[in-house]
Amino acid sequence: MKVLVTGGAGFIGSHIVDRLRADGHEVCVIDDLSSGSRDNLPADVPLHVVDIVDTQAVATVFASEKPDAVCHQAAQMSVSRSVREPLFDAQVNCIGLINVLDAAVANGCRRVVFASSGGVLYGEATSPAPETTAANPISPYGITKWVGERYLSFYAREHGLAAVALRYSNVYGPRQNPHGEAGVVAIFSKRLLAGEAATVNGDGCYIRDYVYGPDVAAANVTALTADLPDVTAGTLTSLNIGTGVGTDVNELEAEIRSHVAATHAAEGKRVTLPEPTHGPARAGDLRSNLVDASLAADVLNWEPTMDLTAGIAATVAWFAEQQARD
Ligand SMILES: NC(=O)c1ccc[n+]([C@@H]2O[C@H](COP(=O)([O-])OP(=O)(O)OC[C@H]3O[C@@H](n4cnc5c(N)ncnc54)[C@H](O)[C@@H]3O)[C@@H](O)[C@H]2O)c1
């Protein structure tokens, strides 16, 4: 099967590309490299450096590549930017999505998988939220993810696409951009490896459901390529992708710190890592947000394979390697 991955040069997208190729599929990528990097992709993967907001450019890529399926990861994904610039957020996340869906339909794609978000749809969730939880997005980013699912449902009905929206929890792992606002594991790993203190917002008692990027990629690949009785033409299937396990930011910092200390010890370095500092609480930060992925277990036969300790170890090792190279 040939799959076009938008945002394929980014964190999650590039893991999807790797997994698709490992399974023997042909892959091509659209990415404007606004936060992604060519370095995340194998050299022989065709990369079209195109902004998904550019209707004609997207149509041209689809007409030349003629993919069988589309995996839509490209997005404006900063909540705070969406609050400051709701128009820009809607251009990328709504107009960009419509450009991709129109081009997919015009070129005979049969299946579309969309990166949605459990975190921004469900709001406060002290126990793992199922997909039946009423959507209550409070930021423009959350609104465009919700509207994106509604567009997907419309295109599925109108054009007979088989559509899947994967509602991720907090994704982390190698290749996550440490310069964004969301990737707390990437940000803390990079800071602690550089010998700098991690800054914890408020009291740090914010519980999140951390899921490993390559596990999320595996869910995408199954949703894109497997013969699935519940994923049929004309329907949208929305599935949570997470672990249901809660970890607060203080526990997360301690876990990352212990792996960074172990990395230094393995290199024979004696380094005293600075204690975390506490900054102001972020307005509107949810106290708890967890997703229940049991439907994904039924529909995709998907379960996370990486626990947090092993996932953080792999992530810290990757950032340490990057730091040694820089
Ligand atoms: N990381 C998370 O915890 C998380 C959680 C929920 C949902 N998501 C969603 O998963 C998807 C992938 O996120 P990620 O964490 O890999 O982020 P990322 O920033 O690493 O990847 C996004 C990619 O899209 C590209 N892109 C952005 N705007 C574009 C545009 N206008 N045209 C073409 N390409 C564009 C970027 O260059 C980047 O390569 C996004 O849709 C995001 O909203 C992520």
The ligand as a MOL file (V3000), in Angstrom:
LIG
                    3D

  0  0  0     0  0            999 V3000
M  V30 BEGIN CTAB
M  V30 COUNTS 44 48 0 0 0
M  V30 BEGIN ATOM
M  V30 1 N 2.5120 15.2900 20.7620 0
M  V30 2 C 1.3680 15.1290 21.4260 0
M  V30 3 O 1.3560 14.8910 22.6450 0
M  V30 4 C 0.0460 15.1840 20.6920 0
M  V30 5 C -1.1320 14.9650 21.4180 0
M  V30 6 C -2.3580 15.0090 20.7470 0
M  V30 7 C -2.3920 15.2330 19.3790 0
M  V30 8 N -1.2350 15.4640 18.7030 0 CHG=1
M  V30 9 C -1.3040 15.7090 17.2460 0
M  V30 10 O -0.3960 14.8320 16.6090 0
M  V30 11 C 0.0730 15.4230 15.3810 0
M  V30 12 C 1.5910 15.3340 15.3040 0
M  V30 13 O 2.1480 16.0440 16.3990 0
M  V30 14 P 3.6890 15.9510 16.8050 0
M  V30 15 O 3.7380 15.8930 18.2740 0
M  V30 16 O 4.3740 14.9080 15.9920 0 CHG=-1
M  V30 17 O 4.1870 17.4090 16.3980 0
M  V30 18 P 5.3250 17.8770 15.3860 0
M  V30 19 O 5.3550 19.3790 15.4720 0
M  V30 20 O 6.5860 17.1510 15.6350 0
M  V30 21 O 4.7310 17.4100 13.9950 0
M  V30 22 C 3.8760 18.2050 13.1910 0
M  V30 23 C 4.4730 18.2270 11.7960 0
M  V30 24 O 3.5840 18.9460 10.9280 0
M  V30 25 C 4.3420 19.8570 10.1520 0
M  V30 26 N 3.4540 20.9990 9.8310 0
M  V30 27 C 2.9670 21.9220 10.6940 0
M  V30 28 N 2.2210 22.8080 10.0160 0
M  V30 29 C 2.2320 22.4310 8.7100 0
M  V30 30 C 1.6630 22.9720 7.5140 0
M  V30 31 N 0.9240 24.0970 7.5370 0
M  V30 32 N 1.8940 22.3280 6.3450 0
M  V30 33 C 2.6640 21.2120 6.3120 0
M  V30 34 N 3.2410 20.6610 7.4020 0
M  V30 35 C 3.0330 21.2640 8.5830 0
M  V30 36 C 5.5180 20.2650 11.0340 0
M  V30 37 O 6.6320 20.7490 10.3160 0
M  V30 38 C 5.8260 18.9500 11.7440 0
M  V30 39 O 6.7450 18.1700 11.0040 0
M  V30 40 C -0.5030 16.8410 15.3760 0
M  V30 41 O -1.6590 16.8500 14.5620 0
M  V30 42 C -0.8820 17.1050 16.8210 0
M  V30 43 O -1.9400 18.0430 16.9390 0
M  V30 44 C -0.0160 15.4320 19.3240 0
M  V30 END ATOM
M  V30 BEGIN BOND
M  V30 1 1 1 2
M  V30 2 2 2 3
M  V30 3 1 2 4
M  V30 4 1 4 5
M  V30 5 2 4 44
M  V30 6 2 5 6
M  V30 7 1 6 7
M  V30 8 2 7 8
M  V30 9 1 8 9
M  V30 10 1 8 44
M  V30 11 1 9 10
M  V30 12 1 9 42
M  V30 13 1 10 11
M  V30 14 1 11 12
M  V30 15 1 11 40
M  V30 16 1 12 13
M  V30 17 1 13 14
M  V30 18 2 14 15
M  V30 19 1 14 16
M  V30 20 1 14 17
M  V30 21 1 17 18
M  V30 22 2 18 19
M  V30 23 1 18 20
M  V30 24 1 18 21
M  V30 25 1 21 22
M  V30 26 1 22 23
M  V30 27 1 23 24
M  V30 28 1 23 38
M  V30 29 1 24 25
M  V30 30 1 25 26
M  V30 31 1 25 36
M  V30 32 1 26 27
M  V30 33 1 26 35
M  V30 34 2 27 28
M  V30 35 1 28 29
M  V30 36 1 29 30
M  V30 37 2 29 35
M  V30 38 1 30 31
M  V30 39 2 30 32
M  V30 40 1 32 33
M  V30 41 2 33 34
M  V30 42 1 34 35
M  V30 43 1 36 37
M  V30 44 1 36 38
M  V30 45 1 38 39
M  V30 46 1 40 41
M  V30 47 1 40 42
M  V30 48 1 42 43
M  V30 END BOND
M  V30 END CTAB
M  END
